[in-house]
């Protein structure tokens, strides 16, 4: 059964502030995927165009069953 699940991917982003100082921030994304490897690939593709350095610090399966828009 090829079912999608929802994962919370936490990223650590390194960026340069207005004064030229390196800073870090955390961003969280909900990503639909079949497993953590799939989620990692989707996040990497999404962040590909970004000029900021990032690191995926965690990928956790959520209890979310659906997203209503």
Steps between C-alpha positions, in 0.01 A plus 500: 500500500659826384344739751623852568560619856568846637839571653632807682840593360705738714774696325782708642566791266821701513474852363681832508323791670509866387824556695674207332481277808422129453182397678288185519126452502271199510225433247243222509316352202221243473588271212296222343708191428515122511807487730769728650730452200225624268444802727873581504508495119196730477644750749837502324331564165286777652804673654719456190446857376571654841821694552500411871679199644265252666514175689210264565517447875202266534221326313216377721183315406194703608154389604347721230271296279408763243540867414186688406538807280 
